[in-house]
Amino acid sequence: MTKKVNPKLLKEIKKYGAFDISACFNCGNCSAVCPLSKEELSFPRVMIRHAQIGDKQSILSSLEPWMCYYCGECSSTCPRDASPGEFMMSLRRYLISEYDITGISKIFYRFPYIQNIFVIFIFAIALITFLKFNGDFGSLAAKIELVFPFYITLYIISYLFIMYKKTILDRLKKFVVSLNPSNIKNMIVHGFTQKNFIACSEKDYVRWFSHLLVMSGYILTLIISNLHILEPLKKQYLLFTPLSVLIYYSSLSLIAGGSVMIFRRLFKKGQSSKFSHSTDWLFVIMLFLIGLSLFLTYTSNIVFGADSNLLEIIYKINIAIEISWILIVVPFTKWIHMFFRPFAIYLNGLKKENSQVIVEEI
């Protein structure tokens, strides 16, 4: 298989993050200290080398960037301060832009202020429209939230198919799947727990726990909104019910986890928070606002009743935030990591099952 060299590849990837791989002299220390780097998944050194020589094809077909959890150990021990950990993070941003058939992710990552403007604009338009709306807003919100899963699913399927195509299909030239229960189990476990965060030598339990809170809280929030379980303008809820437990956990998890992430990025707590891309900030701030607006919506319903004007305004703010989040943030930037990482676990298992065929194709 002939590989084309892209001499501009490293320059292109540099547009997605803050690193200095030109300082790297391939000592291999980064891969040696990384507890997640294995013989069949050696990173970040191999990925750095691919970028340096312009081997775009190998980068697009690799799963290594998704196996990295940015522990930061490689960067903190790099003798040349090349920031290999940030390089891996930048590589994930770059890959998302390559998986996105619309090209919008590429624009948002390279010019993040454009995404920020769009988020604010969509939120403002939605909120102004809602505040002027005099009809049954509860019914309108139900219709809006029922559209969300179709929109999100469409993007997720397109992304994962492109990822599958570049890592598996382009090599084997045929569709293959793995029905191995172990592969499926690993994908689900890693998807929900992100357990490799605590597989690092320097275990950062705070980071892992905050991610777990955000992950679980947001999944529950998705269920609440996409199924329109919460109808605050239709009836008054009680303080302690099964629904209240669901609402409290999802909203407070986003508030707590989002707050920790914001604090760590603000004060650069840990190597992984040393460099913060604008899209990273937007991601955690939006998650915090979703949790806060959901919590205020539910508590306002309990305190003031379903007919409260204040409740209706807060609920409209909550839906406006959700709209800007779903339309602009979810499909095009960091949120999609929650699907790529576990899917990479599955594809890695699939690669192992077809390793002999892949070697022959290469």
C-alpha positions in Angstrom: 0.0 0.0 0.0 1.6 3.3 -1.1 1.4 6.1 1.3 1.4 9.8 0.3 3.4 12.2 2.4 1.9 15.5 3.3 4.7 18.0 4.2 2.1 20.5 5.6 0.6 18.0 8.0 2.4 19.1 11.2 1.7 22.7 10.4 -2.0 21.8 9.9 -2.2 20.0 13.2 -0.6 22.9 15.0 -3.7 24.9 14.2 -5.6 22.7 16.7 -3.5 23.2 19.8 -0.5 24.5 21.7 2.5 22.2 21.4 6.0 22.3 20.0 6.8 19.0 18.5 9.6 20.6 16.5 11.5 20.5 19.8 11.1 16.7 20.0 14.2 14.6 19.2 12.4 11.2 19.5 13.9 10.1 22.7 10.9 7.9 23.4 10.5 9.0 27.0 6.9 10.0 26.5 5.8 6.5 25.4 8.0 4.9 28.1 6.3 6.7 31.0 2.8 6.4 29.7 1.0 3.5 31.4 -1.6 3.4 28.7 0.9 3.0 25.9 1.2 -0.7 24.9 3.1 -2.6 22.3 0.1 -2.6 19.9 -0.9 1.0 20.9 2.4 2.9 21.3 1.8 6.6 21.8 2.5 9.5 21.7 5.9 8.9 20.1 4.6 7.0 17.1 1.9 9.6 16.4 4.5 12.4 16.7 6.7 10.6 14.2 3.8 10.2 11.7 3.1 14.0 12.0 6.7 14.9 11.6 7.1 13.0 8.3 3.6 14.0 7.1 2.1 10.5 7.2 -1.5 11.6 7.3 -2.9 8.2 6.2 -1.4 6.5 9.3 -2.8 9.1 11.6 -6.3 8.9 10.1 -6.2 5.1 10.3 -5.0 5.0 13.9 -6.9 4.6 17.1 -4.1 5.7 19.4 -5.3 9.3 19.8 -8.5 8.1 21.4 -6.7 5.7 23.7 -4.9 8.7 25.3 -6.6 10.3 28.3 -4.2 13.2 28.6 -2.8 12.1 32.0 0.0 14.7 31.4 2.8 12.4 32.5 4.4 12.5 29.1 4.4 16.3 29.0 5.6 16.7 32.6 8.6 14.4 32.0 9.5 15.6 28.4 13.1 16.8 28.5 12.4 19.2 25.6 9.1 20.7 26.8 7.5 19.6 23.5 4.1 19.0 25.2 3.3 15.6 23.7 0.2 15.4 25.8 -1.2 18.5 24.2 -0.2 17.2 20.9 -2.4 14.1 21.4 -5.3 16.4 22.4 -4.7 18.5 19.3 -4.7 15.3 17.2 -8.1 14.4 18.5 -9.4 17.8 17.6 -7.8 17.4 14.2 -9.4 13.9 13.7 -12.9 15.2 14.7 -12.5 17.8 11.9 -11.5 15.0 9.5 -14.4 12.8 10.5 -16.9 15.7 10.1 -18.3 15.6 6.5 -19.8 19.1 6.9 -16.4 20.8 7.5 -18.0 22.8 10.3 -15.8 21.3 13.1 -12.7 22.4 11.2 -13.9 26.0 11.2 -14.9 26.0 14.8 -11.6 24.5 16.0 -9.4 26.7 13.9 -11.5 29.9 14.6 -13.2 29.2 17.9 -14.6 32.7 18.2 -16.9 31.9 15.4 -18.5 29.0 17.4 -18.8 31.3 20.4 -20.6 33.9 18.3 -23.0 31.3 16.9 -23.8 29.9 20.4 -24.6 33.3 21.8 -26.5 34.2 18.6 -28.6 31.0 18.6 -29.3 31.4 22.4 -30.4 35.0 22.0 -32.7 34.3 19.0 -34.3 31.3 20.7 -34.8 33.2 24.0 -36.2 36.3 22.4 -38.6 34.1 20.3 -39.7 32.2 23.4 -40.2 35.4 25.5 -42.5 36.7 22.7 -44.4 33.4 22.4 -47.8 33.6 24.0 -49.0 30.1 23.3 -48.6 26.8 25.2 -44.8 26.8 25.7 -44.9 23.5 27.4 -46.2 21.8 24.2 -43.7 23.8 22.1 -40.8 22.7 24.3 -41.9 19.0 24.0 -41.8 19.3 20.2 -38.4 20.9 20.3 -36.9 18.3 22.6 -38.3 15.4 20.6 -36.3 16.6 17.6 -33.0 16.6 19.5 -32.4 12.8 19.4 -32.9 12.6 15.7 -30.5 15.4 15.1 -27.8 14.1 17.4 -28.2 10.5 16.2 -27.7 11.6 12.6 -24.4 13.2 13.5 -23.2 10.4 15.7 -23.8 7.8 13.0 -22.0 9.9 10.4 -19.0 10.5 12.6 -18.7 6.8 13.7 -19.1 5.6 10.2 -16.3 7.8 8.9 -14.1 6.7 11.9 -14.9 3.1 11.0 -14.1 3.7 7.3 -10.7 5.3 8.0 -9.6 2.8 10.6 -11.1 -0.5 9.4 -12.9 -0.4 6.0 -10.2 1.4 4.1 -7.7 -1.3 5.2 -9.8 -4.4 4.8 -11.9 -3.2 1.8 -14.9 -5.0 3.4 -17.3 -4.6 6.2 -16.4 -6.5 9.3 -18.0 -6.4 12.8 -17.2 -8.0 16.1 -19.8 -9.8 18.1 -17.3 -10.8 20.8 -19.0 -10.2 24.1 -15.7 -9.0 25.6 -15.3 -6.3 23.0 -18.9 -5.1 23.5 -18.5 -5.2 27.3 -15.3 -3.2 27.2 -16.9 -0.6 25.0 -19.8 -0.1 27.4 -17.6 -0.1 30.5 -15.2 2.5 29.1 -18.0 4.5 27.7 -19.7 4.9 31.1 -16.8 5.0 33.5 -13.8 6.3 31.4 -11.9 4.1 33.8 -8.5 4.7 32.1 -8.4 8.1 33.8 -7.3 6.2 36.9 -5.1 3.8 35.1 -2.4 6.5 35.0 0.6 6.2 37.3 -0.2 9.5 38.9 -3.8 8.8 39.6 -5.9 11.9 39.4 -9.1 10.8 41.2 -10.5 14.4 41.2 -10.3 14.6 37.4 -11.7 11.1 37.0 -14.6 11.7 39.4 -15.5 15.1 37.9 -15.6 13.5 34.4 -17.8 10.7 35.8 -20.2 13.2 37.3 -20.4 15.1 34.1 -20.7 12.0 32.0 -23.5 10.4 34.1 -25.2 13.7 34.7 -25.3 14.6 31.1 -26.6 11.1 30.0 -29.5 11.5 32.4 -30.1 15.0 31.2 -30.3 13.7 27.7 -32.8 11.1 28.8 -34.9 13.8 30.6 -34.9 16.2 27.7 -35.1 13.8 24.7 -38.0 11.9 26.2 -39.5 15.1 27.6 -39.9 13.6 31.0 -39.9 17.0 32.8 -43.0 19.1 32.1 -42.7 21.9 34.6 -45.5 24.1 33.1 -48.0 21.2 33.2 -48.0 20.2 36.8 -46.4 20.9 40.1 -43.8 18.4 41.3 -43.0 17.2 44.8 -39.6 17.7 46.6 -38.9 13.9 47.0 -40.0 11.6 44.2 -38.2 9.2 41.9 -38.2 12.0 39.3 -36.8 14.5 41.8 -33.8 12.1 42.5 -33.2 11.9 38.7 -33.4 15.7 38.3 -31.2 16.5 41.3 -28.5 14.0 40.4 -28.3 15.0 36.8 -28.3 18.8 37.4 -26.1 18.8 40.5 -23.6 16.4 38.8 -23.3 18.8 35.9 -22.9 21.8 38.3 -20.4 20.1 40.5 -18.4 18.4 37.8 -18.5 21.5 35.6 -17.3 23.7 38.5 -14.4 21.4 39.2 -13.4 21.4 35.5 -13.7 25.2 35.3 -11.6 25.6 38.5 -8.9 23.3 37.2 -8.7 25.1 33.9 -8.8 28.5 35.5 -5.9 27.8 37.9 -4.2 25.2 35.6 -4.4 22.4 38.1 -2.6 19.5 36.5 -0.8 19.1 33.2 -4.0 18.3 31.4 -5.3 21.8 32.3 -2.2 23.7 31.4 -3.5 24.4 27.9 -7.2 25.2 27.4 -8.6 25.5 23.9 -11.5 27.9 23.6 -13.8 25.0 22.7 -12.8 23.3 26.0 -14.0 26.3 27.9 -17.2 26.5 26.0 -17.8 22.8 26.6 -17.6 23.0 30.4 -19.3 26.4 30.8 -22.3 25.2 28.7 -22.5 21.9 30.7 -22.6 24.0 33.9 -25.3 26.3 32.6 -27.4 23.3 31.5 -27.2 21.8 35.0 -27.9 25.1 36.7 -30.9 26.0 34.5 -32.3 22.5 34.9 -32.0 22.7 38.7 -33.6 26.2 38.8 -36.4 25.0 36.6 -37.3 22.1 38.9 -36.9 24.0 42.2 -38.9 26.9 40.8 -41.7 24.5 40.0 -41.7 23.1 43.5 -41.6 26.5 45.2 -43.8 28.7 43.0 -46.0 26.2 41.2 -46.5 25.3 37.5 -48.4 28.6 36.8 -45.5 30.9 37.9 -44.3 33.5 35.4 -40.8 33.3 36.9 -40.8 29.5 36.3 -41.8 30.0 32.7 -39.0 32.5 32.1 -36.4 30.1 33.7 -37.7 27.2 31.7 -37.5 29.2 28.5 -33.9 30.0 29.3 -33.2 26.3 29.9 -34.6 25.3 26.5 -32.8 28.2 24.8 -29.5 27.0 26.3 -30.3 23.4 25.2 -31.0 24.5 21.7 -27.7 26.4 21.3 -25.9 23.5 22.9 -27.5 20.8 20.7 -27.2 22.7 17.4 -23.7 24.2 17.8 -21.7 22.5 20.5 -22.7 18.8 20.5 -22.0 17.8 16.8 -18.9 19.7 16.2 -16.5 19.8 19.1 -15.4 18.0 22.4 -18.8 16.5 23.4 -18.4 13.9 20.7 -15.4 12.4 22.6 -17.8 10.4 24.8 -18.6 8.3 21.7 -15.2 8.1 20.0 -13.3 6.8 23.0 -15.5 3.7 23.7 -15.9 3.1 20.0 -12.2 3.1 19.6 -12.0 0.4 22.3 -14.4 -1.7 20.2 -12.5 -1.0 17.0 -9.3 -1.9 18.6 -10.8 -5.3 19.5 -12.0 -5.6 16.0 -8.5 -4.9 14.7 -7.0 -7.6 16.9 -9.5 -10.1 15.5 -8.6 -9.2 12.0 -4.9 -8.4 12.6 -3.5 -11.0 10.2 -5.7 -9.7 7.4 -4.7 -6.1 8.1 -1.0 -7.0 8.1 -1.4 -8.7 4.8 -3.2 -5.7 3.4 -0.5 -3.4 4.5 
